[in-house]
Amino acid sequence: MADAILQTQTNALYGVLFDEHKEAAFANYRLWESMGFVIAYAYSTYLCVYVKLYIVLSVLIVSMVLYGLVEYHTYKKKPPICCDTENKRESLPRVEQTYM
């Protein structure tokens, strides 16, 4: 279940970050994901379990830090939200409340 959530969030992040080049972004993501599988398979018979756990933990920590940096840079690039209430009312579609 955790892997499914992580895969979904990663795909959504790539969709948001690379809005104009989605196909290339997803292809690049799948390429590096497959390379990780190949590398892990290649060293799986040569290393002990605790060494593999250290490798996975270090990759996890590095990826968490880099994810935080991407979120920060995306937040800094975001255009400011307009606080003008008159223009905001005109641009939003009108929604009527319905009661049951």
HUSUL-V753759 format. One record per residue. N is the residue number from 1. RES is the residue in one small letter. PHI is phi in radians with two decimals (none if undefined). BURIAL is I if it has 24 or more other ideal C-beta (glycine too) atoms within 12 Angstrom, else O. D_FIRST is the distance of its C-alpha to the first C-alpha in Angstrom with 2 decimals. Layout:
N:RES:PHI:BURIAL:D_FIRST
N:RES:PHI:BURIAL:D_FIRST
This chain:
1:m:none:O:0.00
2:a:-1.15:O:3.80
3:d:-1.16:O:5.42
4:a:-1.12:O:5.16
5:i:-1.17:O:6.40
6:l:-1.12:O:8.69
7:q:-1.10:O:9.97
8:t:-1.14:O:10.78
9:q:-1.16:O:12.48
10:t:-1.16:O:14.32
11:n:-1.11:O:15.56
12:a:-1.14:O:16.71
13:l:-1.10:O:18.44
14:y:-1.12:I:20.26
15:g:-1.13:O:21.30
16:v:-1.39:O:22.83
17:l:-1.23:O:24.44
18:f:-2.02:O:25.95
19:d:-1.13:O:27.03
20:e:-1.58:O:30.07
21:h:-2.27:O:28.74
22:k:-1.14:O:25.28
23:e:-1.09:O:25.85
24:a:-1.15:O:27.01
25:a:-1.14:O:24.22
26:f:-1.21:O:21.46
27:a:-1.13:O:23.60
28:n:-1.13:O:24.05
29:y:-1.07:I:20.37
30:r:-1.17:O:19.73
31:l:-1.08:O:22.83
32:w:-1.26:O:21.82
33:e:-1.13:O:18.32
34:s:-1.15:O:20.21
35:m:-1.09:O:22.78
36:g:-1.10:O:20.29
37:f:-1.10:O:19.19
38:v:-1.13:O:22.91
39:i:-1.13:O:23.87
40:a:-1.12:O:21.32
41:y:-1.19:O:22.51
42:a:-1.17:O:26.09
43:y:-1.63:O:26.09
44:s:-1.11:O:23.92
45:t:-1.58:O:27.08
46:y:-1.72:O:29.26
47:l:-1.99:O:27.46
48:c:-1.33:O:26.66
49:v:-1.12:O:23.24
50:y:-1.17:O:24.10
51:v:-1.20:O:25.25
52:k:-1.09:O:22.03
53:l:-1.14:O:20.15
54:y:-1.11:O:22.67
55:i:-1.12:O:22.18
56:v:-1.12:O:18.40
57:l:-1.13:O:18.98
58:s:-1.18:O:21.83
59:v:-1.14:O:20.04
60:l:-1.10:O:17.28
61:i:-1.12:O:20.15
62:v:-1.10:O:22.10
63:s:-1.18:O:19.35
64:m:-1.15:O:18.79
65:v:-1.14:O:22.57
66:l:-1.17:O:22.96
67:y:-1.10:O:20.36
68:g:-1.07:O:22.44
69:l:-1.14:O:25.55
70:v:-1.11:O:24.36
71:e:-1.08:O:23.53
72:y:-1.13:O:26.96
73:h:-1.16:O:28.82
74:t:-1.16:O:27.29
75:y:-1.15:O:28.31
76:k:-1.21:O:31.78
77:k:-1.41:O:32.30
78:k:-1.08:O:31.52
79:p:-1.20:O:34.80
80:p:-1.17:O:36.14
81:i:-1.47:O:35.79
82:c:-1.30:O:39.15
83:c:-1.77:O:40.42
84:d:-1.33:O:43.18
85:t:-1.28:O:42.69
86:e:-1.16:O:45.24
87:n:-1.21:O:43.54
88:k:-1.16:O:40.11
89:r:-1.17:O:41.39
90:e:-1.24:O:42.95
91:s:-1.46:O:39.92
92:l:-1.46:O:37.41
93:p:-1.23:O:37.49
94:r:-1.43:O:39.02
95:v:-2.13:O:36.83
96:e:-1.78:O:38.58
97:q:-1.40:O:37.35
98:t:-2.04:O:37.38
99:y:-1.99:O:37.74
100:m:-1.73:O:37.14
